[in-house]
Amino acid sequence: MTKNKFYVVWHGVTPGIYASWTECKAQVNGCEGAIYKGFPTREEAEKAYNSSPYKYIARAEKEAHGQNDKLQMANPPTNRTDTVLPLPLEVHAEALAVDAACSGNPGPMEYRGVYLRTGQVVFHFGPMHGTNNVGEFLAIVHALALLKQKGLDMPIYSDSRNAILWVKHKKCKTKLERTPRTEELYQLIERAEKWLKEHTYTTPILKWETTRWGEVPADFGRK
């Protein structure tokens, strides 16, 4: 059995990488919901620290219990009881996550929104000829309009900085050429921009930190 020499603390008193169990224990002992794991090399520890902890935790639990990947990822970690998804502690379960996918750039584009508490897909649009950035923009506006219509106010997570900025400035700054093939998409863009200009909202639009948390839950899994 390989001996662990480095310990990653994703959630604890002070998150980081520690070179002994004694140091690690001081960061997690008595800390509710602490997330940590040992690794044999610093290189592995650094890679893990900069990734979502749940893929490492899921792997360890799968090996220990003989569960398959699909079943494991369908269950939340033991420190989260508010969601069926393996969400990081920093992420609100009472929230929507949005994402887009595009086969080519431009190409067939689609987007969707997922309710993080249940993992349910609450809306899906496409495919339509477009770009990924446009899809990310439309997905956020779709989520905003849906929440407004339902009288709800919860955070929206997106992994696209461009789309978040476009929504903030109420303008989709795509460089996609307007042609007969993209005319229907441009009409949707104009409708979304009009909605942003005519409505106010207090909904937080938050950046999903992919490098720390893994893929956004609305991801189409085509990378």
C-alpha positions as CSV (number, residue, x, y, z in Angstrom):
1,M,0.0,0.0,0.0
2,T,1.4,3.4,-1.0
3,K,2.0,5.7,1.9
4,N,0.5,9.2,1.7
5,K,3.1,12.0,2.1
6,F,0.9,15.0,1.2
7,Y,-2.6,15.9,2.2
8,V,-5.0,18.1,0.4
9,V,-7.6,20.1,2.4
10,W,-10.3,21.5,0.1
11,H,-12.5,22.5,3.0
12,G,-11.2,23.0,6.5
13,V,-9.8,25.7,8.8
14,T,-7.3,26.7,6.2
15,P,-7.5,25.0,2.8
16,G,-4.2,24.0,1.2
17,I,-1.6,21.2,0.9
18,Y,0.1,19.8,4.0
19,A,3.2,17.7,4.2
20,S,2.1,15.6,7.2
21,W,-1.0,14.1,8.7
22,T,-0.5,16.1,11.9
23,E,-0.7,19.3,10.0
24,C,-3.7,18.1,8.0
25,K,-5.5,16.9,11.1
26,A,-5.2,20.4,12.7
27,Q,-7.1,21.8,9.7
28,V,-9.9,19.3,9.6
29,N,-10.4,18.0,13.2
30,G,-13.7,19.4,14.5
31,C,-14.4,21.2,11.2
32,E,-18.0,20.3,10.1
33,G,-18.0,19.2,6.5
34,A,-14.2,19.0,6.2
35,I,-13.1,17.6,2.8
36,Y,-9.5,16.2,2.6
37,K,-7.5,13.4,1.1
38,G,-4.0,12.0,1.1
39,F,-1.7,11.6,-1.9
40,P,1.7,10.0,-2.3
41,T,3.4,12.9,-4.2
42,R,3.2,16.7,-4.2
43,E,2.5,16.7,-7.9
44,E,-0.6,14.6,-7.4
45,A,-1.7,16.7,-4.4
46,E,-1.3,20.0,-6.4
47,K,-3.3,18.6,-9.3
48,A,-6.1,17.5,-6.9
49,Y,-6.1,20.8,-5.0
50,N,-6.7,22.6,-8.3
51,S,-9.6,20.3,-9.3
52,S,-13.0,19.4,-7.9
53,P,-12.6,17.3,-4.7
54,Y,-15.6,15.2,-5.6
55,K,-14.0,13.3,-8.5
56,Y,-11.3,12.1,-6.1
57,I,-13.7,11.3,-3.3
58,A,-16.0,9.5,-5.7
59,R,-13.2,7.5,-7.0
60,A,-12.0,6.4,-3.6
61,E,-15.6,5.5,-2.5
62,K,-16.1,3.5,-5.7
63,E,-13.0,1.5,-5.2
64,A,-13.9,0.8,-1.6
65,H,-17.5,-0.2,-2.3
66,G,-17.3,-1.6,-5.8
67,Q,-19.9,1.0,-7.1
68,N,-20.0,2.0,-10.7
69,D,-19.2,5.6,-11.7
70,K,-22.8,6.4,-12.8
71,L,-24.3,5.3,-9.5
72,Q,-21.6,7.1,-7.4
73,M,-22.1,10.4,-9.2
74,A,-25.9,10.2,-8.7
75,N,-25.4,10.5,-4.9
76,P,-24.4,13.6,-3.0
77,P,-21.4,13.6,-0.6
78,T,-22.2,12.9,3.0
79,N,-21.6,16.5,4.0
80,R,-24.4,17.8,1.7
81,T,-28.0,16.9,2.5
82,D,-29.6,19.7,0.5
83,T,-28.9,18.3,-3.0
84,V,-28.7,15.1,-5.0
85,L,-25.7,16.5,-6.9
86,P,-22.0,16.4,-5.7
87,L,-21.8,20.1,-5.2
88,P,-18.9,22.0,-3.7
89,L,-19.7,23.6,-0.3
90,E,-19.4,27.1,-1.7
91,V,-22.2,26.4,-4.2
92,H,-25.8,27.1,-3.3
93,A,-28.1,24.2,-3.9
94,E,-31.1,26.5,-4.2
95,A,-29.9,27.8,-7.6
96,L,-29.9,27.3,-11.3
97,A,-26.9,26.3,-13.4
98,V,-26.8,27.0,-17.2
99,D,-24.6,25.9,-20.0
100,A,-24.4,25.7,-23.8
101,A,-22.9,23.3,-26.3
102,C,-22.0,23.8,-29.9
103,S,-20.8,21.3,-32.5
104,G,-18.4,23.5,-34.4
105,N,-18.0,27.3,-34.2
106,P,-20.5,28.2,-35.5
107,G,-22.6,25.0,-35.7
108,P,-25.6,23.4,-34.1
109,M,-26.0,25.1,-30.7
110,E,-28.2,24.3,-27.7
111,Y,-28.4,25.3,-24.1
112,R,-30.1,24.3,-20.9
113,G,-30.7,25.1,-17.3
114,V,-30.5,22.7,-14.3
115,Y,-32.0,23.1,-10.8
116,L,-29.2,22.2,-8.5
117,R,-31.2,21.0,-5.6
118,T,-32.8,18.1,-7.6
119,G,-30.6,17.9,-10.7
120,Q,-33.7,18.5,-12.8
121,V,-33.4,20.0,-16.3
122,V,-35.8,22.9,-16.1
123,F,-35.4,24.2,-19.6
124,H,-33.7,23.1,-22.8
125,F,-33.5,25.0,-26.2
126,G,-32.1,24.0,-29.6
127,P,-30.3,22.9,-31.5
128,M,-30.1,26.0,-33.7
129,H,-27.2,27.3,-35.8
130,G,-25.1,29.6,-33.7
131,T,-22.0,29.8,-31.4
132,N,-21.3,28.6,-27.9
133,N,-21.0,32.2,-26.5
134,V,-24.4,33.2,-27.9
135,G,-25.9,30.1,-26.3
136,E,-24.3,30.9,-22.9
137,F,-25.8,34.4,-23.1
138,L,-29.2,33.2,-24.1
139,A,-29.2,30.6,-21.4
140,I,-28.6,33.2,-18.7
141,V,-31.4,35.5,-20.0
142,H,-33.7,32.5,-20.3
143,A,-33.0,31.6,-16.7
144,L,-33.6,35.3,-15.6
145,A,-36.9,35.5,-17.5
146,L,-38.1,32.1,-16.1
147,L,-37.3,33.1,-12.5
148,K,-39.0,36.5,-13.0
149,Q,-42.1,34.8,-14.5
150,K,-42.3,32.3,-11.5
151,G,-41.7,35.0,-8.9
152,L,-38.5,33.3,-7.8
153,D,-35.1,34.7,-6.9
154,M,-32.1,32.4,-6.7
155,P,-28.5,32.5,-8.0
156,I,-27.7,31.5,-11.6
157,Y,-24.3,29.9,-12.2
158,S,-22.6,30.1,-15.6
159,D,-19.1,29.1,-16.5
160,S,-18.8,31.8,-19.2
161,R,-17.3,35.1,-18.2
162,N,-18.1,36.6,-21.7
163,A,-21.8,35.7,-21.3
164,I,-22.0,37.1,-17.8
165,L,-20.5,40.4,-19.0
166,W,-22.8,40.5,-22.0
167,V,-25.8,40.2,-19.7
168,K,-24.4,42.8,-17.4
169,H,-24.1,45.3,-20.3
170,K,-27.4,44.1,-21.8
171,K,-25.7,43.5,-25.2
172,C,-24.7,40.3,-26.9
173,K,-21.4,41.2,-28.5
174,T,-21.2,38.3,-30.9
175,K,-19.1,38.5,-34.1
176,L,-21.3,35.9,-35.8
177,E,-22.4,37.2,-39.2
178,R,-26.1,37.9,-39.7
179,T,-27.2,35.8,-42.6
180,P,-30.5,34.1,-43.6
181,R,-29.1,31.0,-41.8
182,T,-28.6,32.9,-38.5
183,E,-31.6,35.3,-38.8
184,E,-33.7,33.2,-36.4
185,L,-30.9,33.2,-33.8
186,Y,-30.5,37.0,-34.2
187,Q,-34.2,37.5,-33.5
188,L,-33.7,35.6,-30.3
189,I,-30.7,37.7,-29.4
190,E,-32.7,40.9,-30.0
191,R,-35.6,39.5,-27.9
192,A,-33.2,38.7,-25.1
193,E,-31.5,42.2,-25.2
194,K,-35.0,43.8,-25.2
195,W,-35.9,41.8,-22.1
196,L,-32.8,42.9,-20.3
197,K,-33.5,46.5,-21.1
198,E,-37.1,46.4,-20.0
199,H,-36.8,44.4,-16.8
200,T,-35.0,44.8,-13.5
201,Y,-33.8,41.9,-11.4
202,T,-31.9,41.2,-8.2
203,T,-30.8,37.7,-9.2
204,P,-27.1,37.0,-8.6
205,I,-25.3,35.8,-11.7
206,L,-22.3,33.9,-10.4
207,K,-19.2,32.5,-12.2
208,W,-19.0,28.7,-12.0
209,E,-15.3,28.0,-11.2
210,T,-14.6,25.1,-13.4
211,T,-10.9,24.7,-12.5
212,R,-11.9,24.3,-8.8
213,W,-15.3,22.6,-9.0
214,G,-15.2,20.6,-12.2
215,E,-17.8,21.0,-15.0
216,V,-20.9,23.0,-14.4
217,P,-23.9,20.6,-13.7
218,A,-25.7,21.9,-16.8
219,D,-22.7,20.7,-19.0
220,F,-23.6,18.5,-22.0
221,G,-20.6,16.3,-21.4
222,R,-19.2,16.5,-25.0
223,K,-15.7,17.7,-24.3
